[in-house]
Structure formats: C-alpha cells, structure tokens
Amino acid sequence: MPRSQMLVDFAGALPLALLVSFVIAWVLRRLFGARLSLPLSVMTIVSLLGVSLGLFFAGWFYVGLGLWMPTSLLLAAGSSLGLSFLVSGVAAIVRREGGIDIAALLHKGESDRVEFKETARWNVRDDKKDARMEQVIAKTVAAFLNSSGGTLLIGVDDDGRVHGLDRDFATLRTPDADRFELWLRDMLTSSLGKNAATMPRIRFAQIDGRTVCALRCPRAQEPVFVSQGGSTELWVRVGNSTRAFGVDEAVTYVARHFRPNLADLVLGRR
C-alpha cells in the first residue's frame, strides 16, 4: 500500500486531466474553426482550469466525495467543457465584431502597416476589367502576412481620396459587398492557398457615401507564397512598398523571420 494515497491519486489524475483538457480543446477548435483565434495550447489551459474548478465545486458542496468518484469526475468534465465553450464563444464574438477604424487609417495615410488601392479588378488607366489588378491585391495581402501584418484599404487612391468600389462591383454578377467579399476570398484562395485566404479580416464601411473595403492582415506564422502563371513568389513589406524576394533572399528571410521564439512555443504558434 502506498504511504500517501493522496499523492498517488494526484499523480494519476494530473495526466488524465491534461488529456481530457486537450481533447475538449481540440474538439472546440474543430467546432469553431476559423472563428476561434485562440491557439490549442491556450484552450487546453482554459479547459484544465475548468477541471480544477469542477473539482473545487465537488469538494466544497458535496460531503465525502473522493477524487475518483463518478460525481467528482462528471463535475470536473462538465465544468471543463462549460468554461471552454464559454471562452470559445466570447473569443469568436470578439473576433467577429472587432472593428477596423477606416476613417483613422485614411487620416494617417499609407505606411509600412497600411496600403491604399483604388480598385481590385478594374484597371483605371485602361478603363476596363484587368486580372493584373487582382494579383496586386494578392501580393499586397501576402506581403502583410509575411511581414508584421497590416491593413489594405480597397477603394482609396494613393493620396487617400475615397473612390469607392462601384467599378469593382460592376464586374460582379451581383454588384454588392457580399458578392465582392466572396470573390475576394476565392481569389485569395487560388493565389495564396486556403489557409492564408482565411487569415485576413474583411470589413466594409461607408465613407462620404462610398463603400470602402478593409482587409486586416495578421502576421502569419509560416511563409505565404503567391502563385501566378506557374511560378511561386515570396512578397514582403519593405518600408511603405511591397517587394518580391529572389530565391536567395527568400530563403534567408524565411529562416530569420519565421524562426520560432519562446512566446511562439508557449502560445502554441509553432
């Protein structure tokens, strides 16, 4: 018989609690998908706190319960699931409702974190639809993802004058913001890949009676390449400009920029 049964029970319960917490976190991550930005490691910690909370309730409100009794286990699992679901729901709502202050971005102007594009599909100079405009948008988004993140405003010229999206809307089967966002996601998927296409947060705003689209791009955790015409390129932000890197430059940049640090490992970003 063990000299201290409590320590033996704790030694067995700890890895079991961690496993249950990981499973609950993984299921919720799958359930919420891209709407949940919290990494798996953070969700596992939240779930583990739920287990601890459930055991605390069991010991506080019930007399004579042991660690391995069914009531204790059900309370621990239920509390873990409930707390994890609550945190996931709040995180998803915050992500969905997070606003982008387009007026403030227009006031500050272009920078290494902000870029203006007058159109996404319409060639202003030739006055016609042009697929090259789409590639410009894809390269700019990729550059923000590959750098420190940033925001792309579509419907605004380089001087910050708002032109709106009417010309781009006219190229769509249904000329509205919903159809434009659908096209934008599809275009990014074909140019950057499915994972990268889900990263930007897309919002629309009315500025001076004209519709402007904002893409808030986070810093990607792995390199994003632009595919076009059978070639693959790495685009990054260099100051206020978007530039393509050659093979040697790209290899060096990826090795340095995407090298995981301690924060990445702790937060599950690697």
Backbone bond lengths (Angstrom), bond angles and torsions (degrees), N, CA, C in turn:
res aa  C-N    CA-C-N  psi(-1)  N-CA   C-N-CA  omega(-1)  CA-C   N-CA-C  phi
1 M - - - 1.466 - - 1.534 109.93 -
2 P 1.295 117.44 141.02 1.476 120.01 179.37 1.524 111.13 -67.59
3 R 1.327 116.37 148.51 1.452 121.80 178.90 1.535 111.32 -70.62
4 S 1.343 116.70 -31.68 1.468 121.03 179.98 1.530 108.65 -134.05
5 Q 1.328 115.41 95.49 1.457 120.67 -177.22 1.528 111.91 -63.06
6 M 1.336 116.76 -32.67 1.458 120.04 -178.31 1.530 111.42 -62.82
7 L 1.362 116.20 -41.66 1.458 119.31 179.64 1.527 111.21 -68.67
8 V 1.323 116.51 -36.03 1.463 120.29 177.79 1.521 110.20 -65.10
9 D 1.336 116.21 -43.62 1.466 119.82 178.33 1.528 111.19 -62.61
10 F 1.320 115.49 -40.79 1.459 119.40 -179.87 1.528 110.86 -65.45
11 A 1.336 117.06 -39.29 1.461 121.51 178.95 1.524 111.47 -62.33
12 G 1.321 116.92 -34.86 1.459 119.85 177.91 1.516 112.88 -80.58
13 A 1.334 116.18 -31.93 1.466 119.73 -176.44 1.518 112.30 -76.18
14 L 1.330 117.27 -31.42 1.458 120.13 -175.09 1.533 113.03 -61.73
15 P 1.342 119.75 -53.29 1.478 118.04 177.94 1.527 112.93 -65.40
16 L 1.339 117.49 -31.47 1.465 120.01 178.05 1.528 110.55 -66.58
17 A 1.337 115.91 -43.15 1.462 120.01 178.23 1.521 110.92 -63.01
18 L 1.323 116.89 -39.41 1.461 120.85 179.00 1.528 110.87 -65.83
19 L 1.331 117.06 -40.09 1.461 120.97 178.93 1.531 110.97 -65.24
20 V 1.334 116.74 -46.10 1.459 120.68 179.09 1.525 110.68 -61.76
21 S 1.330 116.18 -41.57 1.460 120.96 179.66 1.526 110.85 -63.50
22 F 1.315 116.63 -41.26 1.465 120.78 179.07 1.523 110.87 -64.06
23 V 1.323 116.92 -43.31 1.470 120.52 -179.93 1.528 110.70 -63.07
24 I 1.331 117.13 -45.50 1.470 120.75 179.14 1.529 110.30 -61.63
25 A 1.334 116.73 -44.03 1.463 120.49 179.06 1.515 111.30 -62.49
26 W 1.319 117.14 -42.11 1.467 121.34 179.91 1.520 111.17 -64.39
27 V 1.331 117.32 -42.87 1.468 120.84 179.85 1.526 110.77 -63.10
28 L 1.331 117.21 -43.67 1.464 120.11 -179.64 1.520 111.76 -67.91
29 R 1.319 117.42 -35.43 1.459 120.23 176.07 1.526 110.36 -62.94
30 R 1.316 116.41 -39.76 1.472 120.37 177.43 1.514 110.74 -69.10
31 L 1.318 116.46 -37.04 1.464 120.96 -177.41 1.529 111.26 -68.57
32 F 1.316 117.25 -45.65 1.465 121.30 -177.13 1.526 112.68 -84.13
33 G 1.328 117.03 -23.78 1.457 120.50 177.47 1.518 113.14 59.96
34 A 1.355 115.95 -136.47 1.468 121.52 -176.25 1.522 112.70 -66.97
35 R 1.342 117.39 -15.69 1.464 119.42 179.89 1.521 112.31 -70.15
36 L 1.354 116.78 -19.09 1.466 121.03 -178.46 1.520 108.80 -105.47
37 S 1.337 116.20 111.37 1.458 120.76 -176.94 1.526 112.73 -88.95
38 L 1.333 118.36 -10.99 1.462 120.92 -178.46 1.526 110.09 -69.22
39 P 1.339 118.31 132.74 1.469 120.33 179.98 1.523 111.92 -68.65
40 L 1.308 115.27 163.46 1.461 121.60 -177.53 1.517 111.77 -60.04
41 S 1.331 117.17 -37.06 1.468 119.64 -178.94 1.525 111.35 -64.26
42 V 1.335 116.74 -41.04 1.466 119.91 179.58 1.522 110.38 -66.50
43 M 1.337 117.05 -42.25 1.459 120.52 178.96 1.530 111.33 -64.93
44 T 1.328 116.83 -33.20 1.465 119.75 177.09 1.526 110.62 -66.36
45 I 1.327 116.91 -40.66 1.472 120.42 177.44 1.525 110.72 -63.83
46 V 1.349 116.78 -41.86 1.467 120.49 177.54 1.518 110.33 -60.89
47 S 1.303 116.42 -44.27 1.461 120.70 179.64 1.526 111.55 -64.10
48 L 1.323 116.37 -38.20 1.465 120.45 178.62 1.529 110.92 -66.37
49 L 1.324 116.46 -37.13 1.469 119.94 174.86 1.525 110.85 -63.25
50 G 1.343 115.66 -35.12 1.464 119.57 176.30 1.515 112.02 -63.89
51 V 1.332 116.80 -39.80 1.474 120.64 176.08 1.525 110.09 -60.17
52 S 1.323 116.39 -46.67 1.466 120.87 179.50 1.528 111.15 -61.44
53 L 1.319 115.98 -40.76 1.467 120.12 179.46 1.524 111.08 -64.34
54 G 1.335 116.81 -41.23 1.458 120.36 178.81 1.515 112.41 -63.76
55 L 1.324 116.92 -41.77 1.466 120.29 177.85 1.523 111.13 -66.65
56 F 1.334 116.18 -34.84 1.469 119.50 176.91 1.527 110.41 -62.87
57 F 1.341 116.94 -45.31 1.458 120.72 178.04 1.521 110.91 -61.08
58 A 1.336 116.34 -41.59 1.466 120.66 -179.05 1.528 110.85 -61.30
59 G 1.343 115.57 -43.34 1.454 118.96 -179.63 1.512 113.48 -74.56
60 W 1.321 118.01 -26.56 1.454 121.27 -176.20 1.526 112.65 -82.91
61 F 1.341 116.48 -37.17 1.466 119.77 -171.95 1.530 113.76 -104.79
62 Y 1.326 118.57 -15.32 1.463 120.30 -176.78 1.533 109.42 -116.97
63 V 1.312 115.53 139.11 1.459 121.35 -177.81 1.525 109.65 -93.28
64 G 1.328 116.08 133.13 1.453 121.10 172.11 1.505 115.87 77.76
65 L 1.336 119.90 12.45 1.461 121.09 179.00 1.518 111.13 -76.24
66 G 1.330 115.27 139.06 1.456 121.29 173.98 1.521 110.59 -101.00
67 L 1.304 114.65 168.70 1.468 119.55 -176.46 1.514 112.23 -62.83
68 W 1.346 116.98 -37.40 1.465 119.89 -173.88 1.525 112.97 -97.61
69 M 1.303 118.77 9.34 1.466 120.67 178.28 1.522 110.73 -72.59
70 P 1.348 118.49 147.35 1.469 121.32 -176.98 1.530 113.57 -55.37
71 T 1.343 116.68 -40.42 1.467 118.66 -179.64 1.520 111.09 -61.68
72 S 1.317 117.71 -42.46 1.462 121.71 179.02 1.527 110.92 -63.23
73 L 1.319 116.40 -44.21 1.464 120.60 -178.25 1.523 111.17 -66.61
74 L 1.337 117.44 -40.83 1.466 120.65 179.42 1.523 111.20 -65.91
75 L 1.344 116.46 -41.79 1.461 119.39 178.28 1.526 111.35 -64.24
76 A 1.325 116.55 -39.42 1.463 120.20 179.89 1.521 111.29 -65.52
77 A 1.342 115.86 -46.54 1.466 119.86 -179.26 1.528 111.06 -67.25
78 G 1.341 116.38 -42.21 1.457 120.08 -179.52 1.522 112.45 -65.05
79 S 1.324 116.04 -41.80 1.457 119.94 178.64 1.524 111.15 -65.96
80 S 1.327 116.43 -39.11 1.459 120.46 178.50 1.530 110.84 -63.50
81 L 1.322 115.74 -45.90 1.467 119.91 179.98 1.524 111.09 -64.92
82 G 1.340 116.45 -42.10 1.459 120.06 -178.53 1.522 112.62 -65.04
83 L 1.335 116.68 -46.49 1.463 120.08 -179.78 1.531 111.08 -65.27
84 S 1.327 116.60 -40.83 1.464 120.35 179.90 1.521 111.21 -64.54
85 F 1.324 116.70 -41.60 1.459 120.57 179.77 1.523 110.65 -66.27
86 L 1.332 116.51 -39.37 1.465 120.70 178.84 1.526 110.85 -63.20
87 V 1.328 117.25 -47.87 1.467 120.92 179.96 1.522 110.63 -63.90
88 S 1.326 117.27 -40.71 1.468 120.59 178.93 1.521 111.19 -62.60
89 G 1.336 116.18 -43.28 1.458 119.92 179.79 1.513 112.43 -63.58
90 V 1.335 116.49 -43.59 1.468 120.38 178.80 1.524 110.53 -63.70
91 A 1.341 116.78 -43.71 1.465 120.73 -179.97 1.522 111.33 -62.82
92 A 1.340 116.80 -38.99 1.465 120.45 179.65 1.524 110.98 -67.75
93 I 1.344 116.91 -39.19 1.471 120.35 178.77 1.524 110.64 -66.23
94 V 1.321 116.41 -43.33 1.464 120.32 179.08 1.512 110.62 -61.72
95 R 1.333 116.75 -40.73 1.462 120.58 178.87 1.512 111.15 -65.24
96 R 1.345 117.64 -40.63 1.461 121.20 -177.94 1.522 111.64 -69.89
97 E 1.345 116.51 -37.92 1.451 119.83 -173.43 1.525 113.40 -95.11
98 G 1.338 115.10 -1.27 1.461 116.95 -179.70 1.515 111.05 -61.51
99 G 1.306 116.91 120.57 1.450 121.09 -175.19 1.521 112.55 -87.69
100 I 1.328 115.84 162.94 1.445 123.59 174.46 1.517 106.46 -122.67
101 D 1.308 117.02 118.80 1.461 121.56 -177.55 1.524 108.86 -79.47
102 I 1.334 115.46 86.69 1.462 120.56 -175.74 1.519 110.95 -66.77
103 A 1.322 117.27 -38.53 1.464 120.30 179.87 1.525 110.92 -60.23
104 A 1.334 117.04 -40.73 1.462 120.80 179.44 1.523 111.15 -66.53
105 L 1.323 116.99 -38.10 1.462 120.77 178.50 1.524 110.86 -65.88
106 L 1.330 116.53 -40.00 1.456 120.08 177.66 1.522 110.80 -63.09
107 H 1.310 116.37 -38.34 1.464 120.74 -178.76 1.533 111.29 -67.11
108 K 1.316 117.04 -39.36 1.464 120.76 -177.95 1.522 112.01 -76.01
109 G 1.335 117.92 -30.20 1.458 120.84 -179.63 1.516 112.81 85.81
110 E 1.321 115.58 -177.63 1.466 121.54 -177.16 1.528 111.11 -71.53
111 S 1.328 114.58 150.27 1.459 121.51 179.01 1.517 108.02 -158.04
112 D 1.329 116.57 -168.95 1.460 118.92 176.90 1.518 111.83 -68.35
113 R 1.341 118.16 -15.95 1.465 121.71 -179.39 1.534 113.04 -112.83
114 V 1.326 118.20 -0.37 1.463 121.99 -177.95 1.530 109.22 -137.44
115 E 1.337 116.13 134.11 1.464 121.88 179.20 1.522 109.11 -135.68
116 F 1.336 116.62 140.16 1.462 122.59 177.04 1.530 109.45 -108.58
117 K 1.330 116.61 137.73 1.461 122.66 172.43 1.520 108.30 -133.56
118 E 1.334 115.79 130.25 1.463 119.50 -175.54 1.516 112.08 -69.48
119 T 1.331 117.83 -37.68 1.467 122.08 179.68 1.518 109.87 -142.41
120 A 1.332 116.00 167.73 1.458 121.61 176.24 1.520 112.34 -114.64
121 R 1.345 117.58 -19.90 1.469 120.91 -177.52 1.530 112.62 -132.82
122 W 1.307 116.96 -16.95 1.459 120.93 -171.15 1.523 110.58 -104.44
123 N 1.355 115.54 125.89 1.453 121.17 176.18 1.525 108.23 -81.99
124 V 1.326 116.59 109.13 1.461 121.14 -175.65 1.526 111.12 -65.74
125 R 1.315 117.30 -38.71 1.465 120.79 -177.82 1.523 111.28 -67.79
126 D 1.347 117.16 -45.12 1.467 120.09 -177.97 1.526 112.27 -89.94
127 D 1.343 116.06 -7.88 1.464 121.92 178.64 1.524 111.70 56.88
128 K 1.324 116.22 51.87 1.454 121.27 177.75 1.525 109.76 -160.70
129 K 1.322 116.18 165.12 1.452 121.72 176.20 1.524 109.34 -66.25
130 D 1.331 116.34 138.12 1.463 120.63 -175.09 1.522 109.55 -146.54
131 A 1.343 116.37 120.58 1.469 121.11 -178.98 1.522 111.95 -64.09
132 R 1.323 117.58 -21.28 1.468 119.45 179.38 1.521 111.44 -65.60
133 M 1.319 117.59 -28.94 1.458 120.80 177.21 1.524 110.44 -64.66
134 E 1.318 116.27 -36.35 1.464 120.60 179.25 1.524 110.67 -63.86
135 Q 1.343 116.13 -39.99 1.459 119.41 179.72 1.523 111.67 -66.53
136 V 1.321 116.90 -32.37 1.461 120.25 176.67 1.528 110.09 -62.45
137 I 1.324 115.83 -42.42 1.466 120.11 178.12 1.524 110.56 -63.42
138 A 1.341 116.99 -45.64 1.464 121.11 -179.21 1.523 111.29 -61.85
139 K 1.325 117.13 -41.46 1.466 120.59 -179.43 1.533 111.28 -66.82
140 T 1.326 115.99 -38.31 1.466 119.12 179.83 1.523 110.91 -66.46
141 V 1.335 116.72 -43.94 1.462 120.82 177.94 1.525 110.30 -61.49
142 A 1.347 116.81 -45.42 1.465 120.52 178.95 1.519 111.12 -60.73
143 A 1.333 116.85 -39.68 1.461 120.40 -179.12 1.526 111.21 -63.87
144 F 1.332 117.46 -41.68 1.462 119.98 176.71 1.528 110.80 -64.12
145 L 1.332 116.75 -43.99 1.460 120.51 179.91 1.524 111.26 -62.39
146 N 1.330 116.75 -36.88 1.462 121.06 -177.68 1.524 112.94 -81.90
147 S 1.318 117.81 -8.44 1.460 120.86 -178.33 1.525 109.51 -110.07
148 S 1.311 117.24 -124.04 1.466 120.42 -178.55 1.514 112.67 -107.04
149 G 1.338 116.90 15.47 1.453 121.05 -177.18 1.512 110.84 86.13
150 G 1.327 115.85 171.96 1.455 120.44 179.31 1.512 110.85 166.55
151 T 1.326 116.19 -175.45 1.459 122.13 -176.09 1.516 109.81 -127.53
152 L 1.323 115.57 131.09 1.461 122.87 175.73 1.518 108.72 -106.77
153 L 1.329 116.91 124.82 1.460 122.16 175.31 1.523 109.06 -104.31
154 I 1.335 116.40 124.95 1.463 121.84 178.10 1.521 108.32 -107.88
155 G 1.329 114.45 131.16 1.464 120.10 -176.17 1.510 112.00 109.10
156 V 1.357 115.44 10.90 1.461 122.08 -177.96 1.525 108.45 -132.53
157 D 1.352 118.07 132.14 1.459 119.57 -179.85 1.527 110.65 -82.49
158 D 1.334 115.66 177.82 1.467 120.81 -174.46 1.520 113.34 -61.15
159 D 1.322 116.54 -26.03 1.464 120.63 -179.11 1.526 112.92 -88.52
160 G 1.332 116.60 2.88 1.458 120.30 178.45 1.514 114.22 86.48
161 R 1.333 118.15 10.19 1.465 121.20 177.27 1.528 109.55 -81.42
162 V 1.311 116.31 132.09 1.469 121.90 -177.26 1.523 110.02 -85.03
163 H 1.336 116.27 122.17 1.465 122.42 177.52 1.530 111.64 -109.81
164 G 1.320 117.17 -21.28 1.453 120.46 179.91 1.515 112.96 82.62
165 L 1.320 115.02 -177.82 1.467 121.52 -173.56 1.529 113.45 -110.89
166 D 1.313 117.69 14.61 1.470 119.52 -175.70 1.525 112.15 -57.25
167 R 1.324 117.99 -40.88 1.464 119.79 -179.09 1.525 111.43 -66.97
168 D 1.325 116.57 -38.29 1.466 119.64 176.04 1.523 110.97 -69.37
169 F 1.331 117.10 -41.28 1.464 120.60 178.84 1.531 110.95 -59.02
170 A 1.336 117.26 -36.54 1.460 121.49 -176.96 1.521 112.49 -65.49
171 T 1.333 118.23 -18.19 1.463 120.85 179.47 1.527 112.44 -86.72
172 L 1.328 116.85 -4.69 1.464 121.69 -176.50 1.523 111.20 -98.55
173 R 1.322 114.67 155.37 1.468 119.31 178.02 1.515 111.08 -63.22
174 T 1.328 116.02 -41.00 1.469 121.89 174.25 1.519 107.52 -117.19
175 P 1.313 119.08 108.57 1.465 121.64 -172.33 1.529 113.79 -79.41
176 D 1.332 116.75 75.35 1.461 119.99 177.34 1.520 109.89 -147.82
177 A 1.332 115.87 175.55 1.459 121.58 -175.03 1.525 112.32 -66.71
178 D 1.327 117.66 -37.27 1.462 120.34 -179.82 1.518 111.35 -61.72
179 R 1.321 116.65 -46.26 1.463 120.72 179.23 1.533 110.17 -66.08
180 F 1.328 116.80 -37.13 1.461 120.36 178.82 1.523 110.62 -63.71
181 E 1.330 117.11 -43.29 1.467 119.86 178.17 1.516 111.25 -63.78
182 L 1.332 117.18 -40.69 1.460 120.43 177.96 1.519 110.65 -61.52
183 W 1.342 116.89 -45.33 1.454 120.05 177.90 1.527 110.68 -62.21
184 L 1.327 116.68 -41.70 1.454 121.26 -177.83 1.526 111.05 -61.87
185 R 1.319 117.35 -44.21 1.463 120.43 178.69 1.530 110.41 -63.87
186 D 1.332 117.16 -42.76 1.466 120.59 179.64 1.530 110.76 -62.90
187 M 1.329 116.47 -41.95 1.460 120.23 -179.93 1.519 111.03 -64.25
188 L 1.335 117.24 -43.61 1.455 120.64 178.76 1.521 111.70 -65.83
189 T 1.332 116.32 -34.93 1.462 120.16 177.70 1.520 110.89 -62.85
190 S 1.327 116.97 -45.00 1.464 120.27 -178.93 1.521 112.21 -70.64
191 S 1.337 117.62 -28.80 1.471 120.75 -177.02 1.521 113.24 -92.14
192 L 1.340 117.08 -36.10 1.466 121.08 -172.89 1.524 113.66 -114.60
193 G 1.328 117.74 -16.73 1.459 120.90 -176.07 1.520 111.54 103.95
194 K 1.313 116.33 160.12 1.459 121.52 -174.92 1.523 113.00 -62.92
195 N 1.331 117.09 -44.34 1.462 119.08 -177.05 1.520 111.58 -63.57
196 A 1.321 116.83 -46.38 1.464 120.43 -178.70 1.519 111.52 -65.82
197 A 1.332 117.43 -34.31 1.464 120.97 -177.13 1.521 112.47 -66.36
198 T 1.331 117.94 -23.89 1.466 120.57 -179.90 1.529 112.67 -84.27
199 M 1.326 118.21 -11.87 1.468 120.57 -173.13 1.526 113.81 -72.54
200 P 1.334 120.15 -46.07 1.472 118.60 -177.00 1.523 112.06 -65.42
201 R 1.329 115.91 140.21 1.458 122.16 172.17 1.524 107.26 -92.84
202 I 1.320 117.20 125.60 1.462 122.10 -175.06 1.523 109.70 -107.42
203 R 1.322 116.50 128.40 1.458 122.60 177.70 1.529 109.60 -135.66
204 F 1.325 116.23 153.37 1.461 122.20 177.01 1.529 108.82 -121.56
205 A 1.322 115.35 149.38 1.463 120.30 178.44 1.520 108.82 -146.74
206 Q 1.325 114.86 152.53 1.453 121.73 175.25 1.529 109.15 -96.99
207 I 1.313 116.27 116.30 1.459 122.50 178.29 1.531 108.06 -120.31
208 D 1.329 116.57 116.49 1.477 121.37 -178.52 1.525 111.54 54.15
209 G 1.334 116.06 38.33 1.456 120.76 177.46 1.519 114.33 78.45
210 R 1.331 118.31 6.32 1.459 122.41 179.93 1.529 110.05 -118.14
211 T 1.325 115.82 145.96 1.465 121.11 -177.94 1.520 110.62 -86.69
212 V 1.315 115.63 129.26 1.460 122.63 177.21 1.523 108.57 -120.65
213 C 1.325 116.75 140.05 1.468 122.09 177.85 1.522 109.62 -107.60
214 A 1.320 116.19 133.11 1.467 122.02 177.92 1.518 109.60 -117.80
215 L 1.330 116.85 131.73 1.457 123.09 174.45 1.520 108.17 -114.07
216 R 1.315 117.00 110.49 1.460 122.15 176.88 1.530 107.96 -90.89
217 C 1.324 116.42 113.23 1.462 121.89 -174.34 1.527 110.15 -106.25
218 P 1.319 119.03 122.91 1.463 120.71 176.86 1.526 110.87 -80.26
219 R 1.291 116.38 171.91 1.468 120.96 172.76 1.522 108.37 -75.48
220 A 1.321 117.15 122.44 1.467 121.25 -179.05 1.522 110.15 -73.23
221 Q 1.320 115.85 153.01 1.454 121.13 179.82 1.523 112.49 -92.38
222 E 1.326 117.04 -6.46 1.454 122.11 175.23 1.526 107.87 -147.63
223 P 1.326 118.79 155.58 1.466 120.33 -174.14 1.528 112.55 -62.12
224 V 1.331 114.66 142.56 1.461 122.71 177.86 1.521 107.73 -113.03
225 F 1.320 116.59 123.74 1.455 121.81 -177.99 1.517 110.57 -107.57
226 V 1.337 115.66 146.53 1.460 121.97 177.88 1.519 108.47 -97.49
227 S 1.334 116.39 124.48 1.464 121.79 178.19 1.515 109.19 -102.05
228 Q 1.332 116.17 126.46 1.455 120.44 176.79 1.522 109.30 -155.83
229 G 1.319 115.78 131.82 1.454 121.19 176.59 1.504 114.86 55.53
230 G 1.317 117.50 34.70 1.457 120.44 179.08 1.512 114.67 84.28
231 S 1.327 118.85 -4.05 1.458 121.88 178.90 1.521 110.32 -108.91
232 T 1.332 115.59 159.43 1.464 122.21 178.88 1.521 108.29 -127.51
233 E 1.339 116.49 127.85 1.453 121.09 -175.18 1.521 111.27 -128.85
234 L 1.322 114.99 150.52 1.462 121.71 174.52 1.524 107.96 -104.98
235 W 1.345 116.38 120.83 1.459 122.18 179.24 1.522 109.08 -113.29
236 V 1.338 115.99 138.92 1.461 121.55 -179.54 1.529 109.28 -138.30
237 R 1.339 115.46 164.77 1.464 121.05 174.39 1.522 108.84 -89.26
238 V 1.321 115.16 128.29 1.457 121.76 174.12 1.527 106.21 -123.33
239 G 1.324 116.65 99.11 1.452 120.16 -172.59 1.519 110.06 65.75
240 N 1.334 116.52 -126.76 1.463 121.17 -179.75 1.514 113.23 -92.26
241 S 1.323 117.66 4.96 1.464 120.51 -174.98 1.518 111.47 -115.10
242 T 1.335 114.71 163.12 1.462 123.06 177.45 1.517 108.10 -111.81
243 R 1.327 117.32 122.67 1.458 120.30 -173.71 1.527 111.36 -131.41
244 A 1.348 114.05 149.16 1.467 121.14 175.38 1.518 108.93 -90.89
245 F 1.331 117.29 140.05 1.455 122.25 177.63 1.517 109.45 -101.27
246 G 1.340 115.27 139.54 1.448 120.29 172.05 1.516 110.84 -69.79
247 V 1.327 116.17 175.78 1.468 120.51 -174.60 1.515 111.60 -57.93
248 D 1.331 117.29 -50.64 1.466 120.41 -177.73 1.531 111.08 -62.78
249 E 1.337 115.82 -44.18 1.464 119.87 179.23 1.522 110.95 -63.88
250 A 1.343 116.52 -40.18 1.464 120.89 -177.96 1.522 111.14 -64.94
251 V 1.332 116.64 -42.24 1.469 120.55 179.97 1.530 110.43 -61.73
252 T 1.329 116.17 -45.54 1.462 120.48 179.85 1.522 111.45 -65.42
253 Y 1.334 116.27 -42.68 1.464 120.40 -178.25 1.522 111.35 -64.34
254 V 1.333 116.40 -45.51 1.467 120.32 -179.88 1.522 110.64 -62.01
255 A 1.326 116.74 -41.95 1.468 120.19 -178.91 1.518 111.48 -63.11
256 R 1.330 116.92 -36.32 1.458 120.18 -177.94 1.515 112.90 -85.75
257 H 1.332 116.82 -47.00 1.459 120.57 -171.98 1.521 112.62 -73.48
258 F 1.318 117.09 -35.28 1.464 120.30 -175.55 1.524 112.49 -102.18
259 R 1.323 116.75 18.03 1.463 120.60 175.42 1.521 108.83 -72.10
260 P 1.338 119.37 123.09 1.472 120.23 -177.07 1.520 111.81 -67.81
261 N 1.331 115.50 140.38 1.454 120.42 173.54 1.523 109.64 -108.48
262 L 1.320 116.92 -176.33 1.466 120.59 -176.36 1.524 111.22 -62.33
263 A 1.355 117.22 -39.80 1.462 120.43 -179.35 1.532 110.57 -63.55
264 D 1.343 116.99 -38.85 1.461 120.01 178.34 1.525 110.78 -61.86
265 L 1.329 116.20 -42.90 1.471 119.74 -178.00 1.520 111.28 -68.69
266 V 1.328 117.48 -41.18 1.460 121.08 -178.55 1.536 111.20 -66.77
267 L 1.346 116.72 -41.82 1.454 121.66 -177.04 1.509 113.44 -87.09
268 G 1.340 117.97 3.59 1.450 120.40 175.53 1.510 114.20 75.11
269 R 1.349 117.76 25.53 1.461 120.09 179.10 1.504 111.98 -89.45
270 R 1.318 117.68 5.01 1.453 123.32 174.98 1.517 108.68 -139.27
